[in-house]
Amino acid sequence: MARLSELGVDFEHWCFACGQLNPAGMHLDFDVSRDRAEASYTALQRHEGYDGVLHGGVVTALLDEAMGWAIFHQGIWGVTARINVTFRHPAQVGEELRVVGEVVRDRGRLLETRGTLARAADREVLAEADATFLRMPADSRRRLERRYAGTQEAFARVRAEVEREERVREHGRT
C-alpha cells in the first residue's frame, strides 16, 4: 500500500480528521490501494463521549474520512451525501484502531462506499458504515485544487505507486 504522506500529499491544514495543524484533530495518515484507504488511530481521551469510550461522532468521522480517502486519493473530489453507521461495540480510549474505507461502486456522479472500524489487536469490528459520495461540480473542484496546490501532482504519484504495487503483486517482481 502507498502511504499518502510519503508521496507528497499535503496534510498541513486544519481538517479535524487528517489535518496536521489541528491540535484537537486525529492526524490520520492513510495507506491506499485501488479503491481503498486505511489508517491507524489510537482513541484519545479528548475524543471520548462516556468515560473511557470514544465518542460516536468521532467513530463516524473516522469512517467518513476513510471512505472519503478511498475516492479522493484517486483524484476524485467528492462530498458525503449520505452516511449510515452501525455501532457494534464501543471503542475504548487508549485502544489502537484500524479504519478502512472502500469504494463499492462508481455510478458516475455518485460513489457508493463502505467502511469498517476495528480493534487493531484482534480485528474485531466495532462499527461499520456505508455512504454515498457526490462528485463535486467542476467549479468547486477547481477552487479546492487552487487552495490545495500540488494536489494533482501528489495524486499522480499516488496513482503511479498504486499501479506499481499492483504490477508487483500480479507478476511477483518489482
Secondary structure, 3 states (H helix, E strand, C coil): CEEHHHHCCCCCCCCCCCCCCCCCCCCCCCEEECCEEEEEEECCHHHECCCCEECHHHHHHHHHHHHHHHHHCCCCCEEEEEEEEEECCCCECCCEEEEEEEEEEEECCEEEEEEEEEECCCCCEEEEEEEEEEECCHHHHHHHHHHCCCHHHHHHHHHHHHHHHHHHHHHCCC
